[in-house]
Amino acid sequence: MDYVIEMEKITKEFPGIKANDQVDLKLKKGEIHALLGENGAGKSTLMSVLFGLYTPDEGTIKVRGQNVTIRNPNDANNLGIGMVHQHFKLVHNFTVTENIILGHEDTTQGFLRYDNAVDKIKLLSERYKLKVDPSAIIENISVGQQQRVEILKMLYRDADILIFDEPTASLTPQEIEELMKILRHLAEEGKSIILITHKLTEIQQVADRCTILRKGKYIDTVDVAKTSNEELAEKMVGRKVVFEIEKSPAQPGETVLKVEDLSVRSTYSNADVVRNVSFEVKRGEILCVAGIEGNGQSELVHGLVGLAPLSHGRILVHGNDITNASTRKRSLSGISHIPEDRQRHGLVLDFTLEYNLILNSYFGETYQRHGFLAFDAIREHAEDLIQRYDIRSSHGPLSLARSMSGGNQQKAILGREIDRGSELLIAVQPTRGLDVGAIEFIHKQIIAERDRGKAVLLVSLELDEVMGLSDRIVVMCGGELVGEFDPQTVSENELGLYMSGARKRGVA
């Protein structure tokens, strides 16, 4: 068999955890090979070994049949291996061209041959159907276009083995569709691709074969065309996964959150990015704000929790006006918040897990005495949440948040916010970048909160999540609410038309 990559018996251990335990992976020329596993299963570690970011403790790597030692990413690049990381490695105030040639500059007598680089980038863009402006500044282009810049960086260095680490985690549905086309085109051109993902639909869409890891161990390699989503999910998590969201009909009670004619100002200009929004969330229901990314949902939530300035309008929680209250006072008035960006707004990455679990309650009597932290109470609280929410990490309460997988970071935030017992839970993109097992767990927790009589405001871009979790849906487009719907009677197609701005109607 003609393999371009053969990884055999790869083992990589960190203090307290075996990230990879005797793992095998074989990549054929011209195939798209998915690497599937739960958050923390060892997928990214295995690919970091292949890309030279980590040195394996045991095992061998062959590239095009030859045994190799990959000590760093430059060794990987020299072997024709490129990697697009989940969090892009781009300099935001550089142009597209400057980012692509960085570390690989073409010079003559000390002078940069910039025009040659631009010409090569344009040729690569056309050949691989990657539409990008070489002169654009990175911070001014969309996330989807930034990803194309990362792909061009690999192609510019003549890579023909391409690793994509969770490439769709930050993309809109339209950008995901575009990326899938790009991946197929790259494979047709003879590139060999490893796709790290936990999204089963994407695997079925583009992958030829799939290797599954679970808790650091190799489970199986399957032919995707002959394997169902249910089989893939069971191999990934070690049990049957329920794809249908099960919930009883809502029993809404009195209003918990009332938003009246709210407008939120942009943090970058004086313009309003949310305009005249009004709605209510009642006890015992899940209201979902649906929309395509960038239509004001993030700013609306920031306005509600005190992270963005309001132009006008009122916010009432249980009838109490909190419009001008501080962020802490809003939190203490009964609002729990699972933020959209877990690393930027949800956690302090260089704090331990136990400190992250008390970020919004450390000042209360339970966790401090006369200004001194009560370490025993903090540890006990952390161990309780770790147990209840299945938060996995290498050093338990003492693990740095930065060292945890995305799914376990999200479970930590979920546990912290639900445990506070607030009357209103605001959950923004609660399952973004998570595997099917973690998604199922988080959906059950959100429904359980609703069934305990809490009010839930959900903000999501995932249409299946919107349709499955919501009791009512409001659609946001261009900073305004453009329609209210019953998930039992509206179709995904109709929702899509309102989300794109093709249709508009009043909100009750």
One Martini backbone bead per residue (centre of mass of N, CA, C, O) as a GRO file, in nm:
protein
  508
    1MET     BB    1   0.098   0.035   0.021
    2ASP     BB    2   0.060   0.392  -0.049
    3TYR     BB    3   0.215   0.579   0.191
    4VAL     BB    4   0.291   0.904   0.327
    5ILE     BB    5   0.191   0.813   0.621
    6GLU     BB    6   0.351   0.654   0.920
    7MET     BB    7   0.213   0.587   1.237
    8GLU     BB    8   0.378   0.404   1.509
    9LYS     BB    9   0.333   0.371   1.836
   10ILE     BB   10   0.241   0.640   1.960
   11THR     BB   11   0.389   0.814   2.245
   12LYS     BB   12   0.249   1.066   2.483
   13GLU     BB   13   0.365   1.225   2.781
   14PHE     BB   14   0.231   1.382   3.061
   15PRO     BB   15   0.178   1.499   3.354
   16GLY     BB   16  -0.071   1.258   3.440
   17ILE     BB   17  -0.079   1.199   3.109
   18LYS     BB   18  -0.187   1.002   2.825
   19ALA     BB   19  -0.236   1.125   2.517
   20ASN     BB   20  -0.063   0.886   2.382
   21ASP     BB   21  -0.131   0.518   2.318
   22GLN     BB   22  -0.028   0.346   2.073
   23VAL     BB   23  -0.055   0.504   1.791
   24ASP     BB   24  -0.218   0.479   1.470
   25LEU     BB   25  -0.133   0.619   1.131
   26LYS     BB   26  -0.262   0.619   0.783
   27LEU     BB   27  -0.170   0.790   0.477
   28LYS     BB   28  -0.287   0.852   0.172
   29LYS     BB   29  -0.267   0.946  -0.136
   30GLY     BB   30  -0.526   1.180  -0.198
   31GLU     BB   31  -0.657   1.188   0.086
   32ILE     BB   32  -0.923   1.213   0.326
   33HIS     BB   33  -0.837   1.205   0.675
   34ALA     BB   34  -0.997   1.139   0.958
   35LEU     BB   35  -0.979   1.268   1.303
   36LEU     BB   36  -1.143   1.111   1.571
   37GLY     BB   37  -1.272   1.272   1.879
   38GLU     BB   38  -1.278   1.374   2.168
   39ASN     BB   39  -1.222   1.591   2.388
   40GLY     BB   40  -0.901   1.480   2.480
   41ALA     BB   41  -0.808   1.218   2.291
   42GLY     BB   42  -0.528   1.317   2.108
   43LYS     BB   43  -0.525   1.457   1.827
   44SER     BB   44  -0.343   1.714   1.850
   45THR     BB   45  -0.098   1.567   1.961
   46LEU     BB   46  -0.043   1.384   1.717
   47MET     BB   47  -0.006   1.627   1.515
   48SER     BB   48   0.223   1.765   1.678
   49VAL     BB   49   0.420   1.536   1.624
   50LEU     BB   50   0.414   1.552   1.309
   51PHE     BB   51   0.494   1.881   1.324
   52GLY     BB   52   0.716   1.918   1.576
   53LEU     BB   53   0.602   2.017   1.866
   54TYR     BB   54   0.649   1.716   1.943
   55THR     BB   55   0.809   1.450   2.110
   56PRO     BB   56   0.815   1.129   2.112
   57ASP     BB   57   0.854   0.859   2.334
   58GLU     BB   58   0.726   0.673   2.112
   59GLY     BB   59   0.791   0.559   1.799
   60THR     BB   60   0.712   0.590   1.442
   61ILE     BB   61   0.805   0.777   1.136
   62LYS     BB   62   0.675   0.786   0.803
   63VAL     BB   63   0.786   0.939   0.488
   64ARG     BB   64   0.755   0.797   0.205
   65GLY     BB   65   0.896   0.526   0.359
   66GLN     BB   66   1.069   0.707   0.557
   67ASN     BB   67   1.251   0.744   0.823
   68VAL     BB   68   1.179   0.998   1.077
   69THR     BB   69   1.283   1.315   1.234
   70ILE     BB   70   1.073   1.552   1.412
   71ARG     BB   71   1.175   1.845   1.583
   72ASN     BB   72   1.025   2.061   1.393
   73PRO     BB   73   0.847   2.257   1.172
   74ASN     BB   74   1.081   2.275   0.966
   75ASP     BB   75   1.100   1.973   0.916
   76ALA     BB   76   0.812   1.943   0.815
   77ASN     BB   77   0.831   2.141   0.576
   78ASN     BB   78   1.067   1.980   0.434
   79LEU     BB   79   0.848   1.726   0.405
   80GLY     BB   80   0.559   1.864   0.323
   81ILE     BB   81   0.437   1.974   0.603
   82GLY     BB   82   0.122   2.112   0.702
   83MET     BB   83  -0.052   2.356   0.934
   84VAL     BB   84  -0.383   2.421   1.061
   85HIS     BB   85  -0.483   2.585   1.321
   86GLN     BB   86  -0.740   2.659   1.522
   87HIS     BB   87  -0.548   2.892   1.604
   88PHE     BB   88  -0.430   3.127   1.436
   89LYS     BB   89  -0.094   3.224   1.288
   90LEU     BB   90  -0.135   3.561   1.291
   91VAL     BB   91  -0.063   3.890   1.187
   92HIS     BB   92  -0.294   4.145   1.215
   93ASN     BB   93  -0.102   4.400   1.092
   94PHE     BB   94  -0.069   4.233   0.845
   95THR     BB   95  -0.058   4.114   0.551
   96VAL     BB   96  -0.116   3.852   0.364
   97THR     BB   97   0.167   3.835   0.236
   98GLU     BB   98   0.339   3.869   0.496
   99ASN     BB   99   0.228   3.608   0.628
  100ILE     BB  100   0.306   3.398   0.407
  101ILE     BB  101   0.635   3.480   0.399
  102LEU     BB  102   0.697   3.430   0.682
  103GLY     BB  103   1.013   3.272   0.699
  104HIS     BB  104   1.001   3.278   0.345
  105GLU     BB  105   1.188   3.477   0.211
  106ASP     BB  106   1.259   3.655  -0.092
  107THR     BB  107   1.599   3.740  -0.180
  108THR     BB  108   1.811   4.019  -0.308
  109GLN     BB  109   2.067   4.151  -0.160
  110GLY     BB  110   1.851   4.197   0.095
  111PHE     BB  111   1.595   4.212  -0.091
  112LEU     BB  112   1.264   4.205  -0.122
  113ARG     BB  113   1.054   3.996  -0.337
  114TYR     BB  114   0.739   4.094  -0.343
  115ASP     BB  115   0.618   4.055  -0.630
  116ASN     BB  116   0.671   3.753  -0.650
  117ALA     BB  117   0.489   3.674  -0.414
  118VAL     BB  118   0.223   3.788  -0.525
  119ASP     BB  119   0.218   3.615  -0.781
  120LYS     BB  120   0.218   3.339  -0.639
  121ILE     BB  121  -0.043   3.384  -0.475
  122LYS     BB  122  -0.231   3.427  -0.717
  123LEU     BB  123  -0.184   3.150  -0.846
  124LEU     BB  124  -0.276   2.980  -0.603
  125SER     BB  125  -0.560   3.100  -0.575
  126GLU     BB  126  -0.660   3.005  -0.853
  127ARG     BB  127  -0.593   2.702  -0.849
  128TYR     BB  128  -0.749   2.664  -0.541
  129LYS     BB  129  -0.988   2.861  -0.493
  130LEU     BB  130  -0.855   3.125  -0.319
  131LYS     BB  131  -1.012   3.407  -0.218
  132VAL     BB  132  -0.757   3.663  -0.198
  133ASP     BB  133  -0.617   3.961  -0.078
  134PRO     BB  134  -0.280   4.038  -0.061
  135SER     BB  135  -0.330   4.349   0.069
  136ALA     BB  136  -0.475   4.267   0.310
  137ILE     BB  137  -0.566   4.301   0.632
  138ILE     BB  138  -0.627   4.071   0.864
  139GLU     BB  139  -0.830   4.237   1.060
  140ASN     BB  140  -1.027   4.294   0.787
  141ILE     BB  141  -1.094   3.990   0.776
  142SER     BB  142  -1.235   3.706   0.778
  143VAL     BB  143  -1.213   3.398   0.911
  144GLY     BB  144  -1.230   3.246   0.640
  145GLN     BB  145  -0.994   3.409   0.507
  146GLN     BB  146  -0.777   3.341   0.716
  147GLN     BB  147  -0.775   3.040   0.649
  148ARG     BB  148  -0.674   3.076   0.358
  149VAL     BB  149  -0.403   3.190   0.440
  150GLU     BB  150  -0.307   2.932   0.580
  151ILE     BB  151  -0.319   2.758   0.325
  152LEU     BB  152  -0.122   2.933   0.156
  153LYS     BB  153   0.122   2.893   0.338
  154MET     BB  154   0.153   2.594   0.266
  155LEU     BB  155   0.165   2.617  -0.047
  156TYR     BB  156   0.411   2.812  -0.057
  157ARG     BB  157   0.585   2.560   0.083
  158ASP     BB  158   0.505   2.291  -0.075
  159ALA     BB  159   0.277   2.138   0.047
  160ASP     BB  160   0.123   1.782   0.048
  161ILE     BB  161   0.070   1.772   0.366
  162LEU     BB  162  -0.241   1.834   0.532
  163ILE     BB  163  -0.331   1.996   0.839
  164PHE     BB  164  -0.652   2.007   1.014
  165ASP     BB  165  -0.757   2.188   1.307
  166GLU     BB  166  -1.058   2.246   1.352
  167PRO     BB  167  -1.163   2.436   1.091
  168THR     BB  168  -1.492   2.503   1.184
  169ALA     BB  169  -1.522   2.639   1.473
  170SER     BB  170  -1.541   2.967   1.342
  171LEU     BB  171  -1.762   2.910   1.126
  172THR     BB  172  -1.987   2.949   0.903
  173PRO     BB  173  -2.191   2.769   0.708
  174GLN     BB  174  -2.079   2.895   0.443
  175GLU     BB  175  -1.773   2.854   0.507
  176ILE     BB  176  -1.786   2.549   0.534
  177GLU     BB  177  -1.874   2.487   0.245
  178GLU     BB  178  -1.623   2.613   0.116
  179LEU     BB  179  -1.410   2.435   0.255
  180MET     BB  180  -1.503   2.163   0.143
  181LYS     BB  181  -1.436   2.235  -0.150
  182ILE     BB  182  -1.134   2.288  -0.106
  183LEU     BB  183  -1.058   2.005  -0.004
  184ARG     BB  184  -1.144   1.850  -0.257
  185HIS     BB  185  -0.957   2.004  -0.451
  186LEU     BB  186  -0.688   1.930  -0.315
  187ALA     BB  187  -0.719   1.623  -0.352
  188GLU     BB  188  -0.742   1.631  -0.665
  189GLU     BB  189  -0.437   1.764  -0.673
  190GLY     BB  190  -0.280   1.546  -0.456
  191LYS     BB  191  -0.345   1.600  -0.177
  192SER     BB  192  -0.288   1.523   0.168
  193ILE     BB  193  -0.543   1.482   0.429
  194ILE     BB  194  -0.585   1.595   0.768
  195LEU     BB  195  -0.892   1.580   0.971
  196ILE     BB  196  -0.969   1.743   1.255
  197THR     BB  197  -1.261   1.608   1.425
  198HIS     BB  198  -1.629   1.595   1.557
  199LYS     BB  199  -1.789   1.619   1.282
  200LEU     BB  200  -1.983   1.398   1.118
  201THR     BB  201  -2.084   1.552   0.866
  202GLU     BB  202  -1.801   1.621   0.754
  203ILE     BB  203  -1.701   1.337   0.716
  204GLN     BB  204  -1.926   1.248   0.517
  205GLN     BB  205  -1.864   1.474   0.304
  206VAL     BB  206  -1.511   1.428   0.265
  207ALA     BB  207  -1.423   1.157   0.370
  208ASP     BB  208  -1.269   0.841   0.328
  209ARG     BB  209  -1.128   0.814   0.608
  210CYS     BB  210  -1.125   0.692   0.967
  211THR     BB  211  -0.977   0.779   1.275
  212ILE     BB  212  -1.013   0.654   1.613
  213LEU     BB  213  -1.015   0.814   1.932
  214ARG     BB  214  -0.976   0.711   2.294
  215LYS     BB  215  -0.816   0.818   2.551
  216GLY     BB  216  -0.537   0.793   2.357
  217LYS     BB  217  -0.655   0.559   2.184
  218TYR     BB  218  -0.677   0.322   1.950
  219ILE     BB  219  -0.966   0.193   1.773
  220ASP     BB  220  -1.007   0.283   1.449
  221THR     BB  221  -1.039   0.215   1.089
  222VAL     BB  222  -1.258   0.361   0.841
  223ASP     BB  223  -1.501   0.354   0.598
  224VAL     BB  224  -1.716   0.604   0.549
  225ALA     BB  225  -1.926   0.487   0.336
  226LYS     BB  226  -1.969   0.223   0.555
  227THR     BB  227  -2.041   0.444   0.788
  228SER     BB  228  -2.220   0.555   1.040
  229ASN     BB  229  -2.282   0.794   1.269
  230GLU     BB  230  -2.348   0.601   1.502
  231GLU     BB  231  -2.085   0.436   1.485
  232LEU     BB  232  -1.885   0.668   1.522
  233ALA     BB  233  -1.993   0.767   1.797
  234GLU     BB  234  -1.951   0.502   1.955
  235LYS     BB  235  -1.643   0.485   1.910
  236MET     BB  236  -1.577   0.764   2.039
  237VAL     BB  237  -1.747   0.723   2.339
  238GLY     BB  238  -1.842   0.409   2.411
  239ARG     BB  239  -2.146   0.479   2.323
  240LYS     BB  240  -2.454   0.560   2.287
  241VAL     BB  241  -2.596   0.826   2.091
  242VAL     BB  242  -2.820   1.093   2.122
  243PHE     BB  243  -2.945   1.301   1.868
  244GLU     BB  244  -3.201   1.349   1.995
  245ILE     BB  245  -3.380   1.593   2.157
  246GLU     BB  246  -3.505   1.551   2.483
  247LYS     BB  247  -3.833   1.700   2.558
  248SER     BB  248  -4.060   1.865   2.719
  249PRO     BB  249  -4.294   2.070   2.748
  250ALA     BB  250  -4.338   2.381   2.826
  251GLN     BB  251  -4.376   2.582   3.153
  252PRO     BB  252  -4.451   2.885   3.162
  253GLY     BB  253  -4.408   3.167   3.351
  254GLU     BB  254  -4.284   3.421   3.468
  255THR     BB  255  -4.106   3.697   3.418
  256VAL     BB  256  -3.753   3.757   3.419
  257LEU     BB  257  -3.685   3.887   3.132
  258LYS     BB  258  -3.682   4.240   3.027
  259VAL     BB  259  -3.675   4.394   2.703
  260GLU     BB  260  -3.659   4.753   2.617
  261ASP     BB  261  -3.564   4.916   2.351
  262LEU     BB  262  -3.273   4.809   2.271
  263SER     BB  263  -2.949   4.972   2.246
  264VAL     BB  264  -2.619   4.907   2.102
  265ARG     BB  265  -2.301   5.008   2.109
  266SER     BB  266  -2.020   5.029   1.961
  267THR     BB  267  -1.676   4.985   2.048
  268TYR     BB  268  -1.568   5.138   1.761
  269SER     BB  269  -1.829   5.325   1.758
  270ASN     BB  270  -2.136   5.527   1.746
  271ALA     BB  271  -2.286   5.298   1.646
  272ASP     BB  272  -2.558   5.088   1.622
  273VAL     BB  273  -2.580   4.722   1.647
  274VAL     BB  274  -2.839   4.756   1.827
  275ARG     BB  275  -3.203   4.787   1.750
  276ASN     BB  276  -3.486   4.797   1.914
  277VAL     BB  277  -3.502   4.566   2.140
  278SER     BB  278  -3.770   4.323   2.220
  279PHE     BB  279  -3.818   4.102   2.512
  280GLU     BB  280  -3.899   3.779   2.668
  281VAL     BB  281  -3.823   3.572   2.961
  282LYS     BB  282  -3.935   3.278   3.101
  283ARG     BB  283  -4.010   3.065   3.319
  284GLY     BB  284  -3.955   2.752   3.176
  285GLU     BB  285  -3.774   2.860   2.921
  286ILE     BB  286  -3.646   2.861   2.575
  287LEU     BB  287  -3.484   3.129   2.426
  288CYS     BB  288  -3.392   3.192   2.087
  289VAL     BB  289  -3.117   3.345   1.923
  290ALA     BB  290  -3.107   3.376   1.583
  291GLY     BB  291  -2.819   3.373   1.350
  292ILE     BB  292  -2.589   3.519   1.179
  293GLU     BB  293  -2.291   3.606   1.209
  294GLY     BB  294  -2.283   3.958   1.279
  295ASN     BB  295  -2.604   4.057   1.386
  296GLY     BB  296  -2.578   4.133   1.724
  297GLN     BB  297  -2.572   3.907   1.941
  298SER     BB  298  -2.318   3.971   2.105
  299GLU     BB  299  -2.396   4.266   2.178
  300LEU     BB  300  -2.653   4.200   2.327
  301VAL     BB  301  -2.523   4.036   2.555
  302HIS     BB  302  -2.322   4.255   2.645
  303GLY     BB  303  -2.551   4.450   2.727
  304LEU     BB  304  -2.684   4.264   2.946
  305VAL     BB  305  -2.394   4.213   3.120
  306GLY     BB  306  -2.194   4.487   3.082
  307LEU     BB  307  -1.981   4.494   2.810
  308ALA     BB  308  -2.173   4.718   2.679
  309PRO     BB  309  -2.297   5.002   2.554
  310LEU     BB  310  -2.586   5.193   2.592
  311SER     BB  311  -2.822   5.399   2.441
  312HIS     BB  312  -3.105   5.248   2.494
  313GLY     BB  313  -3.322   5.135   2.732
  314ARG     BB  314  -3.434   4.827   2.909
  315ILE     BB  315  -3.348   4.619   3.204
  316LEU     BB  316  -3.530   4.340   3.346
  317VAL     BB  317  -3.521   4.164   3.669
  318HIS     BB  318  -3.792   4.095   3.825
  319GLY     BB  319  -3.854   4.422   3.775
  320ASN     BB  320  -3.560   4.509   3.794
  321ASP     BB  321  -3.352   4.773   3.726
  322ILE     BB  322  -3.023   4.712   3.536
  323THR     BB  323  -2.914   4.913   3.320
  324ASN     BB  324  -2.684   5.068   3.529
  325ALA     BB  325  -2.541   4.828   3.616
  326SER     BB  326  -2.305   4.638   3.699
  327THR     BB  327  -2.174   4.342   3.629
  328ARG     BB  328  -2.191   4.229   3.917
  329LYS     BB  329  -2.485   4.313   3.979
  330ARG     BB  330  -2.608   4.147   3.754
  331SER     BB  331  -2.510   3.877   3.853
  332LEU     BB  332  -2.647   3.907   4.148
  333SER     BB  333  -2.949   3.938   4.022
  334GLY     BB  334  -2.958   3.650   3.829
  335ILE     BB  335  -2.699   3.609   3.625
  336SER     BB  336  -2.593   3.376   3.391
  337HIS     BB  337  -2.279   3.325   3.187
  338ILE     BB  338  -2.213   3.184   2.868
  339PRO     BB  339  -1.971   3.251   2.668
  340GLU     BB  340  -1.857   3.257   2.346
  341ASP     BB  341  -1.557   3.309   2.464
  342ARG     BB  342  -1.394   3.109   2.677
  343GLN     BB  343  -1.099   3.242   2.679
  344ARG     BB  344  -1.173   3.554   2.703
  345HIS     BB  345  -1.460   3.547   2.904
  346GLY     BB  346  -1.452   3.262   3.091
  347LEU     BB  347  -1.132   3.264   3.145
  348VAL     BB  348  -0.827   3.215   3.327
  349LEU     BB  349  -0.569   3.049   3.187
  350ASP     BB  350  -0.347   3.094   3.441
  351PHE     BB  351  -0.545   2.952   3.608
  352THR     BB  352  -0.689   2.746   3.793
  353LEU     BB  353  -0.965   2.562   3.811
  354GLU     BB  354  -1.057   2.642   4.102
  355TYR     BB  355  -1.050   2.952   4.043
  356ASN     BB  356  -1.246   2.954   3.798
  357LEU     BB  357  -1.496   2.839   3.981
  358ILE     BB  358  -1.484   3.149   4.153
  359LEU     BB  359  -1.490   3.421   3.988
  360ASN     BB  360  -1.813   3.503   4.089
  361SER     BB  361  -1.756   3.412   4.436
  362TYR     BB  362  -1.491   3.481   4.611
  363PHE     BB  363  -1.635   3.727   4.787
  364GLY     BB  364  -1.779   3.538   4.948
  365GLU     BB  365  -1.819   3.370   5.248
  366THR     BB  366  -1.735   3.082   5.152
  367TYR     BB  367  -1.428   3.188   5.015
  368GLN     BB  368  -1.398   3.402   5.265
  369ARG     BB  369  -1.190   3.556   5.533
  370HIS     BB  370  -1.113   3.867   5.582
  371GLY     BB  371  -0.976   3.847   5.272
  372PHE     BB  372  -0.929   3.534   5.289
  373LEU     BB  373  -0.886   3.248   5.146
  374ALA     BB  374  -1.075   2.935   5.136
  375PHE     BB  375  -0.917   2.661   5.035
  376ASP     BB  376  -1.097   2.421   5.116
  377ALA     BB  377  -1.360   2.523   4.984
  378ILE     BB  378  -1.248   2.549   4.696
  379ARG     BB  379  -1.166   2.248   4.662
  380GLU     BB  380  -1.443   2.120   4.720
  381HIS     BB  381  -1.596   2.263   4.493
  382ALA     BB  382  -1.425   2.155   4.257
  383GLU     BB  383  -1.466   1.849   4.307
  384ASP     BB  384  -1.770   1.854   4.271
  385LEU     BB  385  -1.781   1.966   3.975
  386ILE     BB  386  -1.600   1.754   3.843
  387GLN     BB  387  -1.796   1.523   3.903
  388ARG     BB  388  -2.075   1.636   3.787
  389TYR     BB  389  -1.924   1.745   3.491
  390ASP     BB  390  -1.685   1.583   3.381
  391ILE     BB  391  -1.394   1.716   3.441
  392ARG     BB  392  -1.105   1.690   3.242
  393SER     BB  393  -0.769   1.653   3.385
  394SER     BB  394  -0.441   1.619   3.489
  395HIS     BB  395  -0.480   1.800   3.796
  396GLY     BB  396  -0.746   1.890   3.842
  397PRO     BB  397  -0.780   2.166   4.035
  398LEU     BB  398  -0.459   2.235   3.941
  399SER     BB  399  -0.524   2.293   3.664
  400LEU     BB  400  -0.472   2.461   3.395
  401ALA     BB  401  -0.686   2.597   3.175
  402ARG     BB  402  -0.493   2.593   2.923
  403SER     BB  403  -0.452   2.261   2.936
  404MET     BB  404  -0.736   2.228   2.840
  405SER     BB  405  -0.985   2.131   2.674
  406GLY     BB  406  -1.253   2.275   2.528
  407GLY     BB  407  -1.472   2.092   2.659
  408ASN     BB  408  -1.367   2.127   2.957
  409GLN     BB  409  -1.389   2.429   2.969
  410GLN     BB  410  -1.698   2.434   2.919
  411LYS     BB  411  -1.783   2.264   3.163
  412ALA     BB  412  -1.673   2.460   3.374
  413ILE     BB  413  -1.857   2.697   3.304
  414LEU     BB  414  -2.126   2.555   3.331
  415GLY     BB  415  -2.096   2.468   3.627
  416ARG     BB  416  -2.052   2.747   3.749
  417GLU     BB  417  -2.322   2.883   3.645
  418ILE     BB  418  -2.533   2.677   3.751
  419ASP     BB  419  -2.442   2.662   4.058
  420ARG     BB  420  -2.550   2.955   4.133
  421GLY     BB  421  -2.878   2.965   4.084
  422SER     BB  422  -2.991   3.129   3.870
  423GLU     BB  423  -3.274   3.252   3.696
  424LEU     BB  424  -3.065   3.326   3.457
  425LEU     BB  425  -2.957   3.177   3.144
  426ILE     BB  426  -2.681   3.266   2.939
  427ALA     BB  427  -2.627   3.098   2.620
  428VAL     BB  428  -2.334   3.110   2.413
  429GLN     BB  429  -2.237   2.885   2.220
  430PRO     BB  430  -2.220   2.608   2.409
  431THR     BB  431  -2.110   2.393   2.151
  432ARG     BB  432  -1.862   2.508   2.040
  433GLY     BB  433  -1.626   2.272   1.943
  434LEU     BB  434  -1.783   2.005   2.007
  435ASP     BB  435  -1.867   1.696   2.082
  436VAL     BB  436  -2.128   1.478   2.095
  437GLY     BB  437  -2.102   1.413   2.397
  438ALA     BB  438  -2.089   1.710   2.504
  439ILE     BB  439  -2.347   1.810   2.370
  440GLU     BB  440  -2.544   1.621   2.512
  441PHE     BB  441  -2.475   1.714   2.799
  442ILE     BB  442  -2.541   2.020   2.769
  443HIS     BB  443  -2.834   1.993   2.678
  444LYS     BB  444  -2.933   1.853   2.939
  445GLN     BB  445  -2.861   2.088   3.132
  446ILE     BB  446  -3.041   2.306   3.003
  447ILE     BB  447  -3.310   2.153   3.034
  448ALA     BB  448  -3.291   2.120   3.342
  449GLU     BB  449  -3.309   2.421   3.403
  450ARG     BB  450  -3.587   2.463   3.285
  451ASP     BB  451  -3.724   2.234   3.472
  452ARG     BB  452  -3.646   2.418   3.736
  453GLY     BB  453  -3.753   2.722   3.641
  454LYS     BB  454  -3.570   2.849   3.447
  455ALA     BB  455  -3.429   3.093   3.249
  456VAL     BB  456  -3.348   3.076   2.888
  457LEU     BB  457  -3.084   3.221   2.690
  458LEU     BB  458  -3.023   3.143   2.354
  459VAL     BB  459  -2.723   3.144   2.145
  460SER     BB  460  -2.730   3.040   1.793
  461LEU     BB  461  -2.603   2.890   1.475
  462GLU     BB  462  -2.728   2.610   1.516
  463LEU     BB  463  -3.005   2.477   1.378
  464ASP     BB  464  -3.042   2.209   1.537
  465GLU     BB  465  -3.029   2.351   1.814
  466VAL     BB  466  -3.254   2.551   1.780
  467MET     BB  467  -3.481   2.336   1.719
  468GLY     BB  468  -3.428   2.137   1.973
  469LEU     BB  469  -3.424   2.351   2.234
  470SER     BB  470  -3.652   2.533   2.171
  471ASP     BB  471  -3.960   2.717   2.245
  472ARG     BB  472  -3.843   2.984   2.123
  473ILE     BB  473  -3.795   3.212   1.835
  474VAL     BB  474  -3.553   3.460   1.747
  475VAL     BB  475  -3.459   3.675   1.482
  476MET     BB  476  -3.140   3.806   1.374
  477CYS     BB  477  -3.093   4.110   1.167
  478GLY     BB  478  -2.905   4.384   1.153
  479GLY     BB  479  -2.974   4.434   1.479
  480GLU     BB  480  -3.260   4.292   1.445
  481LEU     BB  481  -3.578   4.186   1.496
  482VAL     BB  482  -3.759   3.972   1.237
  483GLY     BB  483  -3.874   3.726   1.424
  484GLU     BB  484  -4.123   3.487   1.544
  485PHE     BB  485  -4.108   3.133   1.661
  486ASP     BB  486  -4.213   2.797   1.626
  487PRO     BB  487  -4.038   2.501   1.621
  488GLN     BB  488  -4.292   2.319   1.538
  489THR     BB  489  -4.367   2.508   1.256
  490VAL     BB  490  -4.089   2.570   1.157
  491SER     BB  491  -3.849   2.590   0.915
  492GLU     BB  492  -3.525   2.601   0.823
  493ASN     BB  493  -3.573   2.759   0.563
  494GLU     BB  494  -3.730   2.995   0.684
  495LEU     BB  495  -3.519   3.085   0.884
  496GLY     BB  496  -3.299   3.143   0.670
  497LEU     BB  497  -3.448   3.383   0.538
  498TYR     BB  498  -3.441   3.565   0.794
  499MET     BB  499  -3.133   3.553   0.851
  500SER     BB  500  -3.062   3.683   0.554
  501GLY     BB  501  -3.310   3.909   0.494
  502ALA     BB  502  -3.545   3.811   0.291
  503ARG     BB  503  -3.715   3.833   0.560
  504LYS     BB  504  -3.994   4.006   0.744
  505ARG     BB  505  -4.121   4.044   1.085
  506GLY     BB  506  -4.281   4.073   1.358
  507VAL     BB  507  -4.258   4.102   1.715
  508ALA     BB  508  -4.427   4.002   2.006
   0.00000   0.00000   0.00000
